Amino acid sequence: MTGQKIDGIIVASSVKDRVRSAVKELSEDGIVPCLATVLVGDDPASSTYVRNKQKACADVGITTKDHKLPPIFSQKEMNSLINLLNNDETVHGILVQLPLPSQLDGFTTTSRISPIKDVDGLTPYNIGLLTSGRSILKPCTPSGIMELLEYYKIDLEGKNAVIINRSNLVGKPLYNLMLEKNATVTTCHSRTKNLKEYCLGADIIVTAIGDRSKFILTEDMIKEGAVVIDVGTARLDGKLVGDVDYDNVIKKASYVTPVPGGVGPMTIAMLLKNTVTAASISKEFVQPS
């Protein structure tokens, strides 16, 4: 068999169309969705990520406020900036580009963001809602994966799902989202023994390692008809690749996401969706004390 490519560009486009409609409706009510981006230092990759997010916002009618900060920016200064953005009624979403320089603590920084402006879904409050099955603003990459599965009508109920990642950005939130859909979810990581055995028993595999020198998911590691979602990104001979040996795995799998053009576009699309969601609830939400 030859599997089907899961086209993240097409699915992201459908999400963006819905976002544009929501932006139009909000503007008719006098609400102009706005995302504040915070970038510390001049790391080229981080700068590119922020620039791409700002372009995507402009494409759907979301305004942005750009905060480019020096590499020596202190935690006290960061706290003050986030307080300012939390209290700015014209800002509906706050995105702090990670990773941060060593003098800044990522958890302290993201935890300070107002839960109703937390478009990355990383505050303890929103993480708690996620584990309780009541989240509104969900982490972008995991929710993008769920959007892909829904678009292609891939049912999770009763399926064995293996996630090869345990990070706060991907693995942990995705575990909860898949569990909500009644999948039986297993989290694997760098200390997992007999990883291949777990993969061979999986109906759905999500891999997010991003280092070809340490891991590659090959055809012999999946069972016939498995769904494979590739979140990893790495450079191999100057070419952007994922964790999956795509050309061979797709011959055995039922569905596979490519890299690029799979999960990546969905991450930005869900950021846009979260921003308009935050804008729509901004007047009704009572912040927790």
ZIFEN-V233948 format. One record per residue. N is the residue number from 1. RES is the residue in three letters. D_FIRST is the distance of its C-alpha to the first C-alpha in Angstrom with 2 decimals. Layout:
n=N res=RES d_first=D_FIRST
n=N res=RES d_first=D_FIRST
This chain:
n=1 res=MET d_first=0.00
n=2 res=THR d_first=3.78
n=3 res=GLY d_first=6.44
n=4 res=GLN d_first=9.85
n=5 res=LYS d_first=12.93
n=6 res=ILE d_first=15.82
n=7 res=ASP d_first=18.72
n=8 res=GLY d_first=21.86
n=9 res=ILE d_first=24.11
n=10 res=ILE d_first=23.55
n=11 res=VAL d_first=24.01
n=12 res=ALA d_first=27.01
n=13 res=SER d_first=28.50
n=14 res=SER d_first=28.46
n=15 res=VAL d_first=30.22
n=16 res=LYS d_first=32.73
n=17 res=ASP d_first=33.54
n=18 res=ARG d_first=34.45
n=19 res=VAL d_first=36.47
n=20 res=ARG d_first=38.38
n=21 res=SER d_first=39.35
n=22 res=ALA d_first=40.52
n=23 res=VAL d_first=42.52
n=24 res=LYS d_first=44.22
n=25 res=GLU d_first=45.17
n=26 res=LEU d_first=46.51
n=27 res=SER d_first=48.52
n=28 res=GLU d_first=50.13
n=29 res=ASP d_first=51.33
n=30 res=GLY d_first=52.73
n=31 res=ILE d_first=50.05
n=32 res=VAL d_first=48.51
n=33 res=PRO d_first=45.60
n=34 res=CYS d_first=46.25
n=35 res=LEU d_first=44.39
n=36 res=ALA d_first=46.47
n=37 res=THR d_first=44.75
n=38 res=VAL d_first=46.35
n=39 res=LEU d_first=45.70
n=40 res=VAL d_first=47.80
n=41 res=GLY d_first=48.21
n=42 res=ASP d_first=46.59
n=43 res=ASP d_first=43.32
n=44 res=PRO d_first=41.30
n=45 res=ALA d_first=37.94
n=46 res=SER d_first=39.59
n=47 res=SER d_first=41.51
n=48 res=THR d_first=38.40
n=49 res=TYR d_first=36.70
n=50 res=VAL d_first=39.85
n=51 res=ARG d_first=40.24
n=52 res=ASN d_first=36.71
n=53 res=LYS d_first=37.39
n=54 res=GLN d_first=40.69
n=55 res=LYS d_first=39.18
n=56 res=ALA d_first=36.62
n=57 res=CYS d_first=39.56
n=58 res=ALA d_first=41.53
n=59 res=ASP d_first=38.68
n=60 res=VAL d_first=38.77
n=61 res=GLY d_first=42.55
n=62 res=ILE d_first=42.92
n=63 res=THR d_first=45.88
n=64 res=THR d_first=45.95
n=65 res=LYS d_first=48.71
n=66 res=ASP d_first=48.11
n=67 res=HIS d_first=49.77
n=68 res=LYS d_first=49.61
n=69 res=LEU d_first=51.53
n=70 res=PRO d_first=52.99
n=71 res=PRO d_first=51.46
n=72 res=ILE d_first=54.60
n=73 res=PHE d_first=54.22
n=74 res=SER d_first=55.46
n=75 res=GLN d_first=54.18
n=76 res=LYS d_first=57.32
n=77 res=GLU d_first=56.69
n=78 res=MET d_first=53.08
n=79 res=ASN d_first=54.27
n=80 res=SER d_first=56.78
n=81 res=LEU d_first=54.26
n=82 res=ILE d_first=51.88
n=83 res=ASN d_first=54.88
n=84 res=LEU d_first=55.78
n=85 res=LEU d_first=52.34
n=86 res=ASN d_first=52.23
n=87 res=ASN d_first=55.52
n=88 res=ASP d_first=54.64
n=89 res=GLU d_first=54.01
n=90 res=THR d_first=52.44
n=91 res=VAL d_first=49.61
n=92 res=HIS d_first=46.86
n=93 res=GLY d_first=44.33
n=94 res=ILE d_first=44.94
n=95 res=LEU d_first=42.40
n=96 res=VAL d_first=43.50
n=97 res=GLN d_first=41.24
n=98 res=LEU d_first=40.30
n=99 res=PRO d_first=40.94
n=100 res=LEU d_first=44.72
n=101 res=PRO d_first=47.33
n=102 res=SER d_first=48.68
n=103 res=GLN d_first=51.83
n=104 res=LEU d_first=49.86
n=105 res=ASP d_first=48.22
n=106 res=GLY d_first=44.90
n=107 res=PHE d_first=45.33
n=108 res=THR d_first=48.94
n=109 res=THR d_first=48.03
n=110 res=THR d_first=45.13
n=111 res=SER d_first=47.01
n=112 res=ARG d_first=49.85
n=113 res=ILE d_first=47.85
n=114 res=SER d_first=48.67
n=115 res=PRO d_first=45.90
n=116 res=ILE d_first=45.90
n=117 res=LYS d_first=45.36
n=118 res=ASP d_first=42.77
n=119 res=VAL d_first=39.80
n=120 res=ASP d_first=37.90
n=121 res=GLY d_first=38.39
n=122 res=LEU d_first=39.90
n=123 res=THR d_first=43.33
n=124 res=PRO d_first=44.13
n=125 res=TYR d_first=44.91
n=126 res=ASN d_first=41.52
n=127 res=ILE d_first=39.73
n=128 res=GLY d_first=41.79
n=129 res=LEU d_first=40.79
n=130 res=LEU d_first=37.11
n=131 res=THR d_first=37.45
n=132 res=SER d_first=39.41
n=133 res=GLY d_first=36.78
n=134 res=ARG d_first=39.26
n=135 res=SER d_first=38.31
n=136 res=ILE d_first=38.74
n=137 res=LEU d_first=38.22
n=138 res=LYS d_first=35.07
n=139 res=PRO d_first=33.87
n=140 res=CYS d_first=31.99
n=141 res=THR d_first=28.85
n=142 res=PRO d_first=28.06
n=143 res=SER d_first=28.91
n=144 res=GLY d_first=26.75
n=145 res=ILE d_first=23.72
n=146 res=MET d_first=24.65
n=147 res=GLU d_first=25.02
n=148 res=LEU d_first=21.49
n=149 res=LEU d_first=20.13
n=150 res=GLU d_first=22.53
n=151 res=TYR d_first=21.72
n=152 res=TYR d_first=18.02
n=153 res=LYS d_first=19.21
n=154 res=ILE d_first=17.66
n=155 res=ASP d_first=20.08
n=156 res=LEU d_first=21.58
n=157 res=GLU d_first=23.81
n=158 res=GLY d_first=23.57
n=159 res=LYS d_first=20.63
n=160 res=ASN d_first=21.02
n=161 res=ALA d_first=21.23
n=162 res=VAL d_first=22.07
n=163 res=ILE d_first=24.01
n=164 res=ILE d_first=24.79
n=165 res=ASN d_first=28.01
n=166 res=ARG d_first=31.36
n=167 res=SER d_first=33.18
n=168 res=ASN d_first=35.29
n=169 res=LEU d_first=33.40
n=170 res=VAL d_first=29.83
n=171 res=GLY d_first=29.27
n=172 res=LYS d_first=32.25
n=173 res=PRO d_first=32.16
n=174 res=LEU d_first=28.40
n=175 res=TYR d_first=28.96
n=176 res=ASN d_first=31.49
n=177 res=LEU d_first=29.52
n=178 res=MET d_first=26.53
n=179 res=LEU d_first=29.06
n=180 res=GLU d_first=30.61
n=181 res=LYS d_first=27.39
n=182 res=ASN d_first=27.57
n=183 res=ALA d_first=24.86
n=184 res=THR d_first=25.72
n=185 res=VAL d_first=25.97
n=186 res=THR d_first=26.44
n=187 res=THR d_first=27.88
n=188 res=CYS d_first=27.37
n=189 res=HIS d_first=29.45
n=190 res=SER d_first=31.14
n=191 res=ARG d_first=32.93
n=192 res=THR d_first=30.07
n=193 res=LYS d_first=29.81
n=194 res=ASN d_first=26.62
n=195 res=LEU d_first=24.42
n=196 res=LYS d_first=21.30
n=197 res=GLU d_first=21.98
n=198 res=TYR d_first=22.23
n=199 res=CYS d_first=18.93
n=200 res=LEU d_first=17.10
n=201 res=GLY d_first=18.69
n=202 res=ALA d_first=17.84
n=203 res=ASP d_first=15.86
n=204 res=ILE d_first=16.91
n=205 res=ILE d_first=18.06
n=206 res=VAL d_first=20.57
n=207 res=THR d_first=21.90
n=208 res=ALA d_first=25.13
n=209 res=ILE d_first=26.75
n=210 res=GLY d_first=27.20
n=211 res=ASP d_first=28.28
n=212 res=ARG d_first=26.05
n=213 res=SER d_first=28.88
n=214 res=LYS d_first=28.53
n=215 res=PHE d_first=24.90
n=216 res=ILE d_first=21.37
n=217 res=LEU d_first=18.24
n=218 res=THR d_first=15.95
n=219 res=GLU d_first=12.54
n=220 res=ASP d_first=14.55
n=221 res=MET d_first=16.17
n=222 res=ILE d_first=13.49
n=223 res=LYS d_first=12.01
n=224 res=GLU d_first=8.55
n=225 res=GLY d_first=8.35
n=226 res=ALA d_first=11.46
n=227 res=VAL d_first=13.12
n=228 res=VAL d_first=14.69
n=229 res=ILE d_first=17.92
n=230 res=ASP d_first=19.62
n=231 res=VAL d_first=23.39
n=232 res=GLY d_first=24.59
n=233 res=THR d_first=26.24
n=234 res=ALA d_first=27.68
n=235 res=ARG d_first=28.81
n=236 res=LEU d_first=27.40
n=237 res=ASP d_first=29.27
n=238 res=GLY d_first=30.49
n=239 res=LYS d_first=27.09
n=240 res=LEU d_first=26.11
n=241 res=VAL d_first=23.16
n=242 res=GLY d_first=21.97
n=243 res=ASP d_first=21.33
n=244 res=VAL d_first=17.60
n=245 res=ASP d_first=16.18
n=246 res=TYR d_first=14.18
n=247 res=ASP d_first=12.76
n=248 res=ASN d_first=11.19
n=249 res=VAL d_first=10.60
n=250 res=ILE d_first=8.51
n=251 res=LYS d_first=5.80
n=252 res=LYS d_first=6.01
n=253 res=ALA d_first=7.83
n=254 res=SER d_first=8.00
n=255 res=TYR d_first=10.93
n=256 res=VAL d_first=12.88
n=257 res=THR d_first=16.38
n=258 res=PRO d_first=17.49
n=259 res=VAL d_first=20.94
n=260 res=PRO d_first=22.94
n=261 res=GLY d_first=22.27
n=262 res=GLY d_first=20.79
n=263 res=VAL d_first=23.23
n=264 res=GLY d_first=26.19
n=265 res=PRO d_first=27.10
n=266 res=MET d_first=26.92
n=267 res=THR d_first=29.57
n=268 res=ILE d_first=32.09
n=269 res=ALA d_first=31.27
n=270 res=MET d_first=32.00
n=271 res=LEU d_first=35.18
n=272 res=LEU d_first=36.32
n=273 res=LYS d_first=35.56
n=274 res=ASN d_first=37.53
n=275 res=THR d_first=40.40
n=276 res=VAL d_first=40.89
n=277 res=THR d_first=40.58
n=278 res=ALA d_first=43.28
n=279 res=ALA d_first=45.39
n=280 res=SER d_first=45.17
n=281 res=ILE d_first=46.35
n=282 res=SER d_first=48.90
n=283 res=LYS d_first=51.88
n=284 res=GLU d_first=51.06
n=285 res=PHE d_first=49.96
n=286 res=VAL d_first=52.70
n=287 res=GLN d_first=52.06
n=288 res=PRO d_first=52.39
n=289 res=SER d_first=55.62
